[in-house]
Amino acid sequence: MSTRVPDTSIYFAVTEGIRAEANRLLSAGEVTAIVGYTTGRRTGSSQPIIVTDADDTARLCFSVTSVNNLAVYLTKAKKEIPKNGKIGIVVKGCDLKALVGLMGESQLKREELYLIGVPCVGVLASTVQPSTELTAETIAPKCRECDAHLPSGCDFLPDVALPPLPQLDGKYTAEIARLEALTPAERWVYWKEQFAKCIKCYACRQVCPFCFCEQCLCDRNKPQMVDTTPRPSGNTAWHIVRAMHLAGRCAGCAECERVCPMDIPLNLLNRKMAKELKELFDYEAGLEVNDKGPLTMFTEKDDQSFIK
């Protein structure tokens, strides 16, 4: 594994670029709001912010703690955003994948968004302190396997050159390989132990941009699809249903895993599903809008070996 430190010196210039563009957009009335990041309460931390006044754009920033996938603010929290006019949003590569997926599902319209892309070499893992330096040991696992450090197709991208990226071992790839080497019974034991920790807080659902249903299927009680209490059978059903629901859609932002209070490796399950869809259908979430995913359509080229 490489121990070379990712170069985050560009983040100061990225912040300045975001502020200047946001100020221009709001001053000219080209957008009614900017969804971005600002300094958090804890030293070195960041948190989401919605800016509607050009005078407040100096509060915007981007740093190694800008971990949130802001796409969720255009789905669940959209009532907090002005309904008239175009919305500006700061996006990392993984955030952009989520927005692209939502556009493909007719949840968002490209012409109603102004995308401010950010060159990103990585953010901190949720297990370290916000003031920690970004290194090969402290970088978020998702960033080790990111293929979208420079989001493409945005309306604005700070004029900053992306520095050389260190080659890091993929933790999810290695863990998936380890689990695939186990017998089905051994894998079942592993996941039962993980799902048993679930307390049904639904934080994973609330933070996911793709969980945008007004009423979740798993909340219905007439008929009840999934046990809402934290019991083994209900927990397993919930996580399996959610993983299948995200298959071919998940942007890999790992927000579900970050917010889980019980440290369930949810993104590991999502990455496994993504690997299966890539192998079976040569499909993966990307930066181009697709009208239909592989599990919502049928072609004659699809693998039909499961039909017996």
Contacts in CASP RR format, 6 or more apart in sequence:
PFRMAT RR
TARGET T0000
AUTHOR 0000-0000-0000
METHOD contacts of the structure
MODEL  1
MSTRVPDTSIYFAVTEGIRAEANRLLSAGEVTAIVGYTTGRRTGSSQPII
VTDADDTARLCFSVTSVNNLAVYLTKAKKEIPKNGKIGIVVKGCDLKALV
GLMGESQLKREELYLIGVPCVGVLASTVQPSTELTAETIAPKCRECDAHL
PSGCDFLPDVALPPLPQLDGKYTAEIARLEALTPAERWVYWKEQFAKCIK
CYACRQVCPFCFCEQCLCDRNKPQMVDTTPRPSGNTAWHIVRAMHLAGRC
AGCAECERVCPMDIPLNLLNRKMAKELKELFDYEAGLEVNDKGPLTMFTE
KDDQSFIK
1 136 0 8 1.000
1 168 0 8 1.000
1 169 0 8 1.000
2 136 0 8 1.000
2 166 0 8 1.000
2 167 0 8 1.000
2 168 0 8 1.000
2 169 0 8 1.000
3 135 0 8 1.000
3 136 0 8 1.000
3 137 0 8 1.000
4 136 0 8 1.000
4 166 0 8 1.000
5 133 0 8 1.000
5 134 0 8 1.000
5 135 0 8 1.000
5 136 0 8 1.000
5 166 0 8 1.000
6 121 0 8 1.000
6 122 0 8 1.000
6 134 0 8 1.000
6 135 0 8 1.000
6 136 0 8 1.000
6 139 0 8 1.000
6 163 0 8 1.000
6 165 0 8 1.000
6 166 0 8 1.000
7 121 0 8 1.000
7 163 0 8 1.000
7 164 0 8 1.000
8 63 0 8 1.000
8 64 0 8 1.000
8 121 0 8 1.000
8 122 0 8 1.000
8 134 0 8 1.000
9 163 0 8 1.000
10 119 0 8 1.000
10 121 0 8 1.000
10 160 0 8 1.000
10 161 0 8 1.000
10 162 0 8 1.000
10 163 0 8 1.000
11 62 0 8 1.000
11 63 0 8 1.000
11 64 0 8 1.000
13 158 0 8 1.000
13 160 0 8 1.000
14 62 0 8 1.000
14 118 0 8 1.000
14 119 0 8 1.000
14 158 0 8 1.000
14 160 0 8 1.000
15 60 0 8 1.000
15 61 0 8 1.000
15 62 0 8 1.000
15 63 0 8 1.000
16 158 0 8 1.000
17 158 0 8 1.000
17 159 0 8 1.000
18 36 0 8 1.000
18 60 0 8 1.000
18 61 0 8 1.000
18 62 0 8 1.000
18 90 0 8 1.000
18 116 0 8 1.000
18 118 0 8 1.000
18 158 0 8 1.000
19 57 0 8 1.000
19 58 0 8 1.000
19 60 0 8 1.000
21 116 0 8 1.000
21 156 0 8 1.000
21 158 0 8 1.000
22 34 0 8 1.000
22 51 0 8 1.000
22 54 0 8 1.000
22 57 0 8 1.000
22 60 0 8 1.000
22 88 0 8 1.000
22 116 0 8 1.000
23 54 0 8 1.000
23 57 0 8 1.000
24 30 0 8 1.000
25 31 0 8 1.000
25 34 0 8 1.000
25 88 0 8 1.000
25 114 0 8 1.000
26 34 0 8 1.000
26 51 0 8 1.000
26 52 0 8 1.000
26 53 0 8 1.000
26 54 0 8 1.000
26 57 0 8 1.000
27 54 0 8 1.000
30 86 0 8 1.000
30 114 0 8 1.000
31 85 0 8 1.000
31 86 0 8 1.000
31 87 0 8 1.000
31 88 0 8 1.000
31 114 0 8 1.000
32 52 0 8 1.000
32 82 0 8 1.000
32 84 0 8 1.000
32 85 0 8 1.000
32 86 0 8 1.000
32 87 0 8 1.000
33 50 0 8 1.000
33 51 0 8 1.000
33 52 0 8 1.000
33 81 0 8 1.000
33 82 0 8 1.000
33 87 0 8 1.000
33 88 0 8 1.000
34 50 0 8 1.000
34 51 0 8 1.000
34 52 0 8 1.000
34 57 0 8 1.000
34 60 0 8 1.000
34 87 0 8 1.000
34 88 0 8 1.000
34 89 0 8 1.000
34 90 0 8 1.000
34 116 0 8 1.000
35 48 0 8 1.000
35 49 0 8 1.000
35 50 0 8 1.000
35 70 0 8 1.000
35 73 0 8 1.000
35 74 0 8 1.000
35 81 0 8 1.000
35 87 0 8 1.000
35 88 0 8 1.000
35 89 0 8 1.000
35 90 0 8 1.000
36 48 0 8 1.000
36 49 0 8 1.000
36 50 0 8 1.000
36 51 0 8 1.000
36 60 0 8 1.000
36 70 0 8 1.000
36 89 0 8 1.000
36 90 0 8 1.000
37 46 0 8 1.000
37 47 0 8 1.000
37 48 0 8 1.000
37 49 0 8 1.000
37 60 0 8 1.000
37 61 0 8 1.000
37 62 0 8 1.000
37 63 0 8 1.000
37 66 0 8 1.000
37 68 0 8 1.000
37 70 0 8 1.000
37 90 0 8 1.000
38 46 0 8 1.000
38 47 0 8 1.000
38 48 0 8 1.000
38 49 0 8 1.000
38 59 0 8 1.000
38 60 0 8 1.000
38 61 0 8 1.000
39 45 0 8 1.000
39 46 0 8 1.000
39 47 0 8 1.000
39 59 0 8 1.000
39 61 0 8 1.000
40 46 0 8 1.000
40 47 0 8 1.000
41 47 0 8 1.000
42 130 0 8 1.000
43 130 0 8 1.000
43 131 0 8 1.000
44 63 0 8 1.000
44 65 0 8 1.000
44 130 0 8 1.000
44 131 0 8 1.000
45 65 0 8 1.000
45 130 0 8 1.000
46 61 0 8 1.000
46 62 0 8 1.000
46 63 0 8 1.000
46 65 0 8 1.000
46 66 0 8 1.000
46 67 0 8 1.000
46 68 0 8 1.000
46 130 0 8 1.000
47 68 0 8 1.000
48 68 0 8 1.000
48 70 0 8 1.000
48 73 0 8 1.000
49 59 0 8 1.000
49 60 0 8 1.000
50 73 0 8 1.000
50 80 0 8 1.000
50 81 0 8 1.000
51 57 0 8 1.000
51 59 0 8 1.000
51 60 0 8 1.000
52 82 0 8 1.000
60 90 0 8 1.000
62 90 0 8 1.000
62 118 0 8 1.000
64 122 0 8 1.000
64 123 0 8 1.000
64 124 0 8 1.000
64 134 0 8 1.000
65 123 0 8 1.000
65 124 0 8 1.000
65 130 0 8 1.000
66 92 0 8 1.000
66 118 0 8 1.000
66 123 0 8 1.000
67 123 0 8 1.000
67 124 0 8 1.000
67 126 0 8 1.000
67 140 0 8 1.000
67 255 0 8 1.000
67 258 0 8 1.000
68 255 0 8 1.000
69 92 0 8 1.000
69 94 0 8 1.000
69 95 0 8 1.000
69 98 0 8 1.000
69 207 0 8 1.000
69 209 0 8 1.000
69 251 0 8 1.000
69 253 0 8 1.000
69 255 0 8 1.000
70 89 0 8 1.000
70 90 0 8 1.000
70 91 0 8 1.000
70 95 0 8 1.000
71 89 0 8 1.000
71 91 0 8 1.000
71 95 0 8 1.000
71 98 0 8 1.000
71 99 0 8 1.000
71 102 0 8 1.000
71 209 0 8 1.000
71 251 0 8 1.000
72 207 0 8 1.000
72 208 0 8 1.000
72 209 0 8 1.000
72 255 0 8 1.000
73 80 0 8 1.000
73 81 0 8 1.000
73 89 0 8 1.000
74 81 0 8 1.000
74 87 0 8 1.000
74 89 0 8 1.000
74 99 0 8 1.000
74 102 0 8 1.000
74 108 0 8 1.000
74 113 0 8 1.000
74 209 0 8 1.000
75 102 0 8 1.000
75 107 0 8 1.000
75 209 0 8 1.000
75 210 0 8 1.000
75 212 0 8 1.000
76 206 0 8 1.000
76 211 0 8 1.000
76 212 0 8 1.000
81 87 0 8 1.000
85 112 0 8 1.000
86 111 0 8 1.000
86 112 0 8 1.000
86 113 0 8 1.000
86 114 0 8 1.000
87 112 0 8 1.000
87 113 0 8 1.000
87 114 0 8 1.000
88 113 0 8 1.000
88 114 0 8 1.000
88 115 0 8 1.000
88 116 0 8 1.000
89 95 0 8 1.000
89 99 0 8 1.000
89 113 0 8 1.000
89 114 0 8 1.000
89 115 0 8 1.000
89 116 0 8 1.000
90 116 0 8 1.000
90 117 0 8 1.000
90 118 0 8 1.000
91 99 0 8 1.000
91 115 0 8 1.000
91 116 0 8 1.000
91 117 0 8 1.000
91 118 0 8 1.000
91 151 0 8 1.000
91 154 0 8 1.000
92 117 0 8 1.000
92 118 0 8 1.000
92 120 0 8 1.000
92 123 0 8 1.000
92 148 0 8 1.000
92 151 0 8 1.000
93 117 0 8 1.000
93 120 0 8 1.000
93 146 0 8 1.000
93 148 0 8 1.000
93 149 0 8 1.000
93 150 0 8 1.000
93 151 0 8 1.000
93 287 0 8 1.000
94 142 0 8 1.000
94 146 0 8 1.000
94 148 0 8 1.000
94 251 0 8 1.000
94 252 0 8 1.000
94 253 0 8 1.000
94 254 0 8 1.000
95 151 0 8 1.000
95 251 0 8 1.000
95 253 0 8 1.000
96 115 0 8 1.000
96 117 0 8 1.000
96 148 0 8 1.000
96 151 0 8 1.000
96 154 0 8 1.000
96 287 0 8 1.000
97 148 0 8 1.000
97 251 0 8 1.000
97 252 0 8 1.000
97 253 0 8 1.000
97 285 0 8 1.000
97 286 0 8 1.000
97 287 0 8 1.000
98 209 0 8 1.000
98 210 0 8 1.000
98 251 0 8 1.000
98 253 0 8 1.000
99 108 0 8 1.000
99 113 0 8 1.000
99 115 0 8 1.000
99 209 0 8 1.000
100 285 0 8 1.000
100 286 0 8 1.000
100 287 0 8 1.000
100 288 0 8 1.000
100 289 0 8 1.000
101 210 0 8 1.000
101 249 0 8 1.000
101 251 0 8 1.000
101 285 0 8 1.000
101 289 0 8 1.000
101 290 0 8 1.000
102 108 0 8 1.000
102 209 0 8 1.000
102 210 0 8 1.000
102 212 0 8 1.000
103 109 0 8 1.000
103 110 0 8 1.000
103 289 0 8 1.000
104 289 0 8 1.000
104 290 0 8 1.000
104 291 0 8 1.000
105 249 0 8 1.000
107 212 0 8 1.000
110 289 0 8 1.000
114 155 0 8 1.000
114 156 0 8 1.000
115 151 0 8 1.000
115 153 0 8 1.000
115 154 0 8 1.000
115 155 0 8 1.000
115 156 0 8 1.000
116 154 0 8 1.000
116 155 0 8 1.000
116 156 0 8 1.000
116 157 0 8 1.000
117 151 0 8 1.000
117 154 0 8 1.000
117 156 0 8 1.000
117 157 0 8 1.000
117 158 0 8 1.000
118 151 0 8 1.000
118 157 0 8 1.000
118 158 0 8 1.000
119 149 0 8 1.000
119 150 0 8 1.000
119 157 0 8 1.000
119 158 0 8 1.000
119 160 0 8 1.000
119 161 0 8 1.000
119 162 0 8 1.000
120 146 0 8 1.000
120 149 0 8 1.000
120 150 0 8 1.000
120 151 0 8 1.000
121 134 0 8 1.000
121 143 0 8 1.000
121 149 0 8 1.000
121 162 0 8 1.000
121 163 0 8 1.000
121 165 0 8 1.000
122 134 0 8 1.000
122 139 0 8 1.000
122 140 0 8 1.000
122 143 0 8 1.000
122 146 0 8 1.000
122 149 0 8 1.000
123 134 0 8 1.000
123 139 0 8 1.000
123 140 0 8 1.000
123 143 0 8 1.000
124 130 0 8 1.000
124 132 0 8 1.000
124 134 0 8 1.000
124 138 0 8 1.000
124 139 0 8 1.000
124 140 0 8 1.000
125 138 0 8 1.000
125 139 0 8 1.000
125 140 0 8 1.000
125 141 0 8 1.000
126 140 0 8 1.000
126 258 0 8 1.000
128 138 0 8 1.000
132 138 0 8 1.000
136 166 0 8 1.000
136 168 0 8 1.000
139 168 0 8 1.000
140 254 0 8 1.000
140 258 0 8 1.000
141 170 0 8 1.000
141 171 0 8 1.000
141 172 0 8 1.000
141 254 0 8 1.000
141 267 0 8 1.000
142 172 0 8 1.000
142 252 0 8 1.000
142 253 0 8 1.000
142 254 0 8 1.000
142 267 0 8 1.000
143 168 0 8 1.000
144 168 0 8 1.000
144 169 0 8 1.000
144 170 0 8 1.000
144 171 0 8 1.000
144 172 0 8 1.000
145 170 0 8 1.000
145 171 0 8 1.000
145 172 0 8 1.000
145 173 0 8 1.000
145 271 0 8 1.000
148 286 0 8 1.000
148 287 0 8 1.000
149 162 0 8 1.000
149 165 0 8 1.000
150 157 0 8 1.000
150 162 0 8 1.000
151 157 0 8 1.000
151 287 0 8 1.000
152 287 0 8 1.000
153 287 0 8 1.000
172 267 0 8 1.000
172 268 0 8 1.000
172 271 0 8 1.000
173 271 0 8 1.000
175 265 0 8 1.000
175 268 0 8 1.000
176 268 0 8 1.000
176 271 0 8 1.000
176 272 0 8 1.000
176 275 0 8 1.000
179 187 0 8 1.000
179 190 0 8 1.000
179 272 0 8 1.000
182 190 0 8 1.000
191 236 0 8 1.000
191 269 0 8 1.000
192 232 0 8 1.000
192 236 0 8 1.000
194 264 0 8 1.000
194 265 0 8 1.000
195 232 0 8 1.000
195 235 0 8 1.000
195 236 0 8 1.000
195 239 0 8 1.000
195 264 0 8 1.000
196 232 0 8 1.000
196 235 0 8 1.000
197 262 0 8 1.000
197 263 0 8 1.000
197 264 0 8 1.000
198 230 0 8 1.000
198 235 0 8 1.000
198 238 0 8 1.000
198 239 0 8 1.000
198 262 0 8 1.000
198 264 0 8 1.000
199 230 0 8 1.000
199 261 0 8 1.000
199 262 0 8 1.000
200 228 0 8 1.000
200 229 0 8 1.000
200 230 0 8 1.000
200 235 0 8 1.000
200 238 0 8 1.000
201 261 0 8 1.000
203 256 0 8 1.000
203 259 0 8 1.000
203 260 0 8 1.000
203 261 0 8 1.000
204 242 0 8 1.000
204 256 0 8 1.000
204 257 0 8 1.000
204 259 0 8 1.000
204 260 0 8 1.000
204 266 0 8 1.000
205 211 0 8 1.000
205 216 0 8 1.000
205 242 0 8 1.000
205 256 0 8 1.000
206 259 0 8 1.000
207 255 0 8 1.000
207 256 0 8 1.000
207 258 0 8 1.000
207 259 0 8 1.000
208 246 0 8 1.000
208 255 0 8 1.000
208 256 0 8 1.000
209 251 0 8 1.000
209 253 0 8 1.000
210 245 0 8 1.000
210 246 0 8 1.000
210 249 0 8 1.000
210 250 0 8 1.000
210 251 0 8 1.000
211 242 0 8 1.000
211 245 0 8 1.000
217 225 0 8 1.000
217 226 0 8 1.000
217 241 0 8 1.000
218 225 0 8 1.000
218 226 0 8 1.000
218 228 0 8 1.000
218 238 0 8 1.000
218 241 0 8 1.000
218 242 0 8 1.000
219 228 0 8 1.000
221 228 0 8 1.000
225 237 0 8 1.000
225 241 0 8 1.000
226 234 0 8 1.000
226 237 0 8 1.000
226 238 0 8 1.000
226 241 0 8 1.000
227 233 0 8 1.000
227 234 0 8 1.000
227 237 0 8 1.000
239 264 0 8 1.000
239 266 0 8 1.000
239 269 0 8 1.000
243 269 0 8 1.000
243 270 0 8 1.000
243 273 0 8 1.000
244 273 0 8 1.000
246 270 0 8 1.000
246 273 0 8 1.000
247 273 0 8 1.000
247 274 0 8 1.000
247 276 0 8 1.000
247 277 0 8 1.000
247 295 0 8 1.000
248 273 0 8 1.000
248 274 0 8 1.000
248 277 0 8 1.000
248 283 0 8 1.000
248 284 0 8 1.000
248 285 0 8 1.000
248 293 0 8 1.000
248 294 0 8 1.000
248 295 0 8 1.000
249 285 0 8 1.000
249 293 0 8 1.000
250 270 0 8 1.000
250 273 0 8 1.000
250 274 0 8 1.000
250 285 0 8 1.000
251 285 0 8 1.000
251 286 0 8 1.000
252 267 0 8 1.000
252 270 0 8 1.000
252 271 0 8 1.000
252 274 0 8 1.000
252 285 0 8 1.000
254 266 0 8 1.000
254 267 0 8 1.000
254 270 0 8 1.000
256 266 0 8 1.000
256 267 0 8 1.000
256 270 0 8 1.000
257 264 0 8 1.000
257 265 0 8 1.000
257 266 0 8 1.000
257 267 0 8 1.000
257 268 0 8 1.000
260 266 0 8 1.000
274 284 0 8 1.000
274 285 0 8 1.000
277 283 0 8 1.000
277 284 0 8 1.000
277 294 0 8 1.000
277 295 0 8 1.000
278 284 0 8 1.000
280 294 0 8 1.000
280 303 0 8 1.000
281 294 0 8 1.000
281 302 0 8 1.000
281 303 0 8 1.000
283 293 0 8 1.000
283 294 0 8 1.000
294 302 0 8 1.000
END
